[in-house]
Every structure is written in structure tokens, then in C-alpha cells.
Amino acid sequence: MNPFLTKLGITLPIIQAPMAGTSTPAMAAAVSNAGGLGSVGVGAMTAEAARKTIGEIRKATNRAFNVNVFCHRPSLADPARESAWIEKLRPTFATYGAEPPATLREIYKSFVSDEAMFDVMMLERPAVVSFHFGLPSPAKIAALRSAGIILLASATNLEEAKIVAAAGIDAVVAQGYEAGGHRGMFDPAKPDECLGTTALTRILAQNLKIPVISAGGIMDGAGIAACLALGASAAQLGTAFVACPESDADVAYRAALLDRANVRTTLTTSISGRPARCIVNKFTTLADSVPVQEIAAYPMAYDAGKALNAAAKAKGEYAFGAQWAGQAAALARVMPAGLLVAELHAELERALANTRVN
């Protein structure tokens, strides 16, 4: 048995990605009950909502689960840039008979400065807490560790991963360029090395002493087996769970994901203000020709994005949503989350058996 899995309190090297806005308590509980590590993202929630969510998961499982928080640098208002972005979107809002917001708000508070969310983590003490976009202060890390919480953090390159390891985090999530949703880059102003999951997993496994969790473009047991062969201790899958009935994805998101012949993804900054991999839709196409520096910063841009999506949906148009998905989206399938974990395990066992035979 992998000692890291034992430490996590799971029996399978399968982690469901904490997809904010898509993962639900029901999904997290189902994955954990099936032997994997269920996850929920609370980066878009208030502290009160996060505590309620943790309580709902605990009603459905007595097993370990992961709670993910955002650790981006707190936003600095830039009224000129934000106003310019509002005006850029105004004609599209008008198409749906709506006005854009007069100003943009910081709709997501960073865990770095959210003391109420930190208090919830210390009070509720989920088995695992994971960080995205960076790390909180050393004091918060030490406090969470002293509370017996296992800590994970995303990294997109070796430099970030070394920072994670030096901070005393228990394991690093190697987020490959293929991954759906937001890139976990600590500083989005720096050049992105665009390392794929295979290369990043191997680089981190060869250079770090802490466990590595592969993430990005993994949709089946064969993909998990490949990551384990590269030195990963487990694999994290997100897009694979979006079409599960427990997901909060809306009908249009599911339809776009399951359109195997046409589903394509692109990395876009337009929806939220940070690079994120999304299914190609009207929002990503709208901003194809817009320089990144003209888009409002994260998360203010997300305020505009959510408003536009709501205006379009009110008129029956669902193609302006944050339809996050990884590059292997065409491999998505529909089944309950617990059954998917069982299927992934069976596929993993077959892949490992074939490797031994060959």
C-alpha cells in the first residue's frame, strides 16, 4: 500500500479535483465513499457557506475529503482598466438587452487575507486542505499542520514546486498545461512554461522528496497508470467528473462537454482575468483578439463575466459560461461519481496488469 494514500486516508490513487462551481458535497462524498479522495472548492464561497458545505459532506461520508482554497494575491483596484473592460463588453450585453455592471467588484476573497475562512478551516479541520494560485503565510501553514490537516498545493513548474516543498506542504499537485480550469501559476505576470502533465510529473518526481500528484488531461485508468509510472503517488481528475449527475454543471455545459465530435478547449483570460482552460464558446471567441492587458484583473473580470453569462442565459443563450474543461474533454462519460471511481480503478488494474505482462 502506498504510504501517502494511507496518510490521506484513502485506498485508491484517485483524487477528484476541487472544481469550484462544479464540485458539490454529494460528489465529494461519493468519491470518498468509493475509496478515492473527494474534493470541494470553496474559493468562490463565503466562510459561512464553506462551513455549511463541509457539514453537508460530513453528513454523507465519514471518510477523508479535501477542501480547496484560492491563495491569489489580493486584488488592487484599477478603475481605468476595469471601466475599459466594461465598455468592451457593453455591445455584447446590449445584444441580450442588458447593461453591464457600473463597476467591478472583488467577488472572491483570497485565503491569504480571509481570516474568517481560515477560522473555518481551523474549527472544522477537514482531513485535507489544498491551495491554488500560491500559498498562505507560513503562520497559517504551521497552524493548519498543527491542527493535523494534510496540506496540498498546486504547482505548474519546478520553481513553484520547490517553494511548495520548502514551505512544509505534504504533497504537490503537478498541474499540467492540459488541465481544465484555472492555471495555478503563483504569478500570472510571469511567462508560463506550458509544461504538460507528463513532463511536469517526471521533473517534480525526480527533483522533490515530497509526493507528487499528477493533474491535467487524465480521464481514465490508463492515464492514471501512466502518471504512476512517471513517479506520481496519485492522479487528480477534474473534467472526468463534470458530467456526473452529482456535478453542478448546467445542461449547456454538459452538452458542450459531451459533444465529442466538436468539443475543443482553449486557454483564456477573458472570463475571469486569469488564464484558465475552457471549452471554446462565445465568451472565449469574443476575447480572442483582445490583448491580455486590456482585460480586467482577476477576480474583477469574473464579476463582468458572471453578469454577462446571467444576461445571456436570461435570453436563452448558454454559451457565455465558465465551461472549464481539460484537453482530453472528448473522453468524458456520464455515470455517477462513485461508479466512475470504481470504473477508473478497474481500468487502472487492467493497465497495470498489461504492463506487467508486457
TAMOMO-V297053 format. One line per field, one symbol per residue. psi: psi as a letter, one per 20 degrees, with the letter a starting at -180 (. if undefined). A space follows every 50 residues. Layout:
psi = ???
//
This chain:
psi = pphhhghikriqloppqmopigqrhggggggghiiaoqqppjhjrrgghg gggghhghhiqjrqrpppqplqpqqpqnhggghhhghhighgghhkkqqr qhrqqnhppqhhjnhghghgghghmqhppqqqjbqaqhghggggghjjpp pqqqqirhgghhggghijqhqponorhiqrappjphoiiqppikprgggg ggghhiiqiqqpoqpojoirhhhgggghhijqhrqppfhhihiqhiqjpr ghgggghjmhhipqqqpqihgiiqpqpqppahghhhjhjpqhiipqrpjh hhggghgggggghhjjpjkjrmmpqrhkhijqroqqgghggggggghggg ghghghg.
//
